[in-house]
Amino acid sequence: MKYKIVVMCQGGHVRSVALKYLLTYKYGHEAIACGWESNSKETREMLYNWADYIVIMQAHMEQYIDSKFHQDGERRKLYCYDVGED
């Protein structure tokens, strides 16, 4: 199954892009990288609405995602793949 995945880190240029690359080219999903610092809240929320899953690169980044995007009904939507700081 192919999923739509948003991957978010601080700037949206290194960690999230690396994971986006793997998700797209190794696993065949449609993935988009973004940054909580470099993309507006409106842009991020548009991406969160589009996505089946949201992956953050550090646990503290959860604070930048409104709780309404943490779940999709009964299904968990927000995941953390903690790779540490830049």
PyMOL commands that set and color helices and strands:
alter all, ss='L'
color gray80, all
select helices_A, chain A and resi 15-26+41-50+59-64+67-69
alter helices_A, ss='H'
color red, helices_A
select strands_A, chain A and resi 4-9+30-35+53-56+71-72+75-76+78-80
alter strands_A, ss='S'
color yellow, strands_A
deselect
rebuild
show_as cartoon
